[in-house]
Amino acid sequence: MEIGKKLKRLRQEKYLTQDELARRCELSKGFISQLERDLTSPSIATLMDILESLGSNLKEFFNEDEEEKIVFSKEDVFEAEEEDYKIEWIIPNAQKNSMEPIIVELEPGGKYKEDSAHEGEEFGYVLNGTVIVHIGSKKYKAKKGESFYYKANKNHYISNPGKTKARVIWVSNPPMF
């Protein structure tokens, strides 16, 4: 870890000059300059004083958690194909999250596998075609531009009654796919 670069970034985020930080910590501007260029290393006590002046602490400073990925591209998509449908996992490893979005593409006359009743909720948005949402013994029709949302406390699945492929963004909470 390059302590100096990280200290400099924190100082600049607080809009402080090296001189201002040095005065707050009772250090010299030259020492702060050397620290930021990794030419010297501070004692633990000095580093704690500097971090306190910057509104941080040792735990936060040395925490190197990887930044969470926010935007995903086509290269991140994982696909699986069955006879009646294709699934695209559009967020990698989403099963570790509280919801899991996928894109389901149903062939004409095809159906997605039936899920047993479970805790949670399901949401879908029809991108193309028409689907029938089967919840228990009831059926609901949703066409392009429409969405569906239901509690997953009954067996459920979707089917494509049309003559063209249907594409649906489907989100399950908790992850089920």
C-alpha positions as CSV (number, residue, x, y, z in Angstrom):
1,M,0.0,0.0,0.0
2,E,1.3,3.5,-0.9
3,I,0.5,5.3,2.3
4,G,1.7,8.7,0.9
5,K,-0.6,8.7,-2.1
6,K,-3.6,7.7,0.0
7,L,-2.8,10.5,2.6
8,K,-2.5,13.0,-0.3
9,R,-5.8,12.0,-1.7
10,L,-7.5,12.3,1.7
11,R,-5.9,15.7,2.2
12,Q,-7.1,16.9,-1.2
13,E,-10.6,15.6,-0.6
14,K,-10.7,17.9,2.5
15,Y,-9.4,20.8,0.5
16,L,-6.4,21.2,2.7
17,T,-2.9,22.4,1.7
18,Q,0.1,20.6,3.0
19,D,0.8,23.6,5.3
20,E,-2.7,23.5,6.7
21,L,-2.5,19.8,7.5
22,A,1.0,20.2,9.0
23,R,-0.2,22.9,11.3
24,R,-3.2,20.8,12.5
25,C,-0.9,17.9,13.3
26,E,2.0,20.0,14.7
27,L,4.3,18.8,12.0
28,S,6.3,20.5,9.3
29,K,5.1,21.0,5.8
30,G,8.3,19.3,4.6
31,F,7.4,16.2,6.6
32,I,3.9,16.1,5.1
33,S,5.5,16.5,1.6
34,Q,7.9,13.6,2.2
35,L,5.1,11.4,3.5
36,E,2.9,12.1,0.5
37,R,5.9,11.2,-1.8
38,D,6.5,8.0,0.2
39,L,10.0,9.2,1.1
40,T,9.5,8.7,4.8
41,S,7.1,6.7,7.0
42,P,5.2,8.0,10.0
43,S,5.1,6.4,13.4
44,I,1.7,4.9,14.3
45,A,1.0,7.8,16.7
46,T,1.8,10.4,14.0
47,L,-0.3,8.6,11.4
48,M,-3.2,8.4,13.9
49,D,-2.9,12.2,14.4
50,I,-2.8,12.9,10.7
51,L,-5.8,10.6,10.0
52,E,-7.8,12.2,12.9
53,S,-7.1,15.7,11.3
54,L,-8.4,14.2,8.0
55,G,-11.6,12.8,9.6
56,S,-10.5,9.2,9.3
57,N,-8.9,6.5,11.4
58,L,-6.6,3.6,11.1
59,K,-9.3,1.0,10.4
60,E,-10.9,3.1,7.6
61,F,-7.5,4.0,6.2
62,F,-6.2,0.5,5.9
63,N,-9.5,-1.1,4.8
64,E,-8.9,-2.2,1.2
65,D,-12.3,-3.5,0.3
66,E,-12.7,-3.9,-3.4
67,E,-14.9,-1.3,-4.9
68,E,-18.3,-2.7,-5.7
69,K,-19.0,-3.1,-9.4
70,I,-22.0,-1.0,-10.5
71,V,-22.2,-1.2,-14.3
72,F,-22.1,-4.5,-16.2
73,S,-21.6,-5.1,-19.9
74,K,-22.5,-7.8,-22.4
75,E,-19.2,-9.5,-21.6
76,D,-20.5,-10.1,-18.0
77,V,-23.6,-12.0,-19.1
78,F,-23.8,-15.8,-18.6
79,E,-26.3,-17.7,-20.7
80,A,-27.9,-21.1,-20.5
81,E,-30.2,-22.6,-23.1
82,E,-32.9,-25.3,-22.8
83,E,-35.3,-26.5,-25.5
84,D,-38.1,-24.0,-24.7
85,Y,-36.1,-21.1,-23.2
86,K,-32.9,-19.3,-22.8
87,I,-31.7,-17.5,-19.6
88,E,-29.3,-14.6,-19.4
89,W,-27.9,-13.9,-16.0
90,I,-27.3,-10.1,-16.5
91,I,-25.6,-9.5,-13.2
92,P,-22.8,-12.0,-12.4
93,N,-23.1,-13.7,-9.0
94,A,-26.4,-12.0,-8.2
95,Q,-27.5,-15.1,-6.2
96,K,-25.4,-13.6,-3.4
97,N,-27.6,-10.4,-3.4
98,S,-31.1,-10.0,-2.2
99,M,-32.5,-10.0,-5.7
100,E,-31.5,-11.7,-8.9
101,P,-32.4,-10.2,-12.3
102,I,-32.3,-12.4,-15.4
103,I,-33.6,-12.1,-19.0
104,V,-35.8,-15.1,-20.1
105,E,-36.4,-15.7,-23.7
106,L,-39.2,-18.1,-24.4
107,E,-39.7,-19.9,-27.7
108,P,-43.2,-19.8,-29.2
109,G,-45.3,-22.3,-27.2
110,G,-42.5,-22.6,-24.7
111,K,-42.6,-22.4,-20.9
112,Y,-40.1,-21.6,-18.2
113,K,-39.7,-24.2,-15.5
114,E,-42.2,-24.2,-12.7
115,D,-41.0,-22.8,-9.3
116,S,-42.5,-24.2,-6.1
117,A,-44.0,-21.8,-3.6
118,H,-41.3,-19.9,-1.6
119,E,-40.8,-16.8,0.5
120,G,-40.3,-13.7,-1.5
121,E,-41.6,-11.8,-4.6
122,E,-41.2,-11.9,-8.3
123,F,-41.2,-9.1,-10.8
124,G,-41.2,-9.2,-14.6
125,Y,-41.2,-6.7,-17.5
126,V,-42.1,-8.0,-21.0
127,L,-39.6,-6.7,-23.6
128,N,-41.0,-8.6,-26.6
129,G,-44.0,-10.8,-27.3
130,T,-46.6,-12.0,-24.8
131,V,-46.4,-14.2,-21.8
132,I,-48.9,-15.9,-19.5
133,V,-48.0,-15.7,-15.8
134,H,-49.2,-18.8,-14.0
135,I,-49.7,-18.4,-10.3
136,G,-51.3,-21.4,-8.6
137,S,-54.4,-22.2,-10.7
138,K,-54.7,-18.6,-12.0
139,K,-53.3,-17.2,-15.3
140,Y,-52.5,-13.6,-16.2
141,K,-51.6,-12.3,-19.7
142,A,-48.8,-9.7,-20.0
143,K,-47.7,-8.3,-23.3
144,K,-44.8,-6.1,-24.6
145,G,-44.4,-3.0,-22.4
146,E,-46.4,-4.5,-19.5
147,S,-45.0,-5.8,-16.2
148,F,-46.1,-8.3,-13.5
149,Y,-45.4,-8.5,-9.8
150,Y,-46.6,-11.1,-7.3
151,K,-45.8,-12.8,-4.0
152,A,-44.2,-16.2,-4.7
153,N,-46.3,-18.1,-2.1
154,K,-47.8,-20.4,-4.8
155,N,-46.3,-22.5,-7.6
156,H,-45.5,-20.2,-10.5
157,Y,-44.0,-20.0,-14.0
158,I,-44.4,-18.1,-17.3
159,S,-45.3,-19.5,-20.7
160,N,-45.3,-18.0,-24.3
161,P,-48.7,-18.5,-26.0
162,G,-47.6,-16.5,-29.1
163,K,-46.1,-17.4,-32.4
164,T,-43.0,-15.2,-31.8
165,K,-40.2,-15.3,-29.2
166,A,-41.0,-13.6,-25.9
167,R,-38.3,-11.8,-23.8
168,V,-38.8,-10.9,-20.2
169,I,-36.7,-9.2,-17.6
170,W,-37.4,-11.2,-14.5
171,V,-36.3,-10.4,-11.0
172,S,-36.6,-12.8,-8.1
173,N,-36.3,-11.9,-4.4
174,P,-34.7,-13.9,-2.9
175,P,-32.5,-15.2,-5.8
176,M,-34.0,-18.4,-7.2
177,F,-32.6,-18.8,-10.7
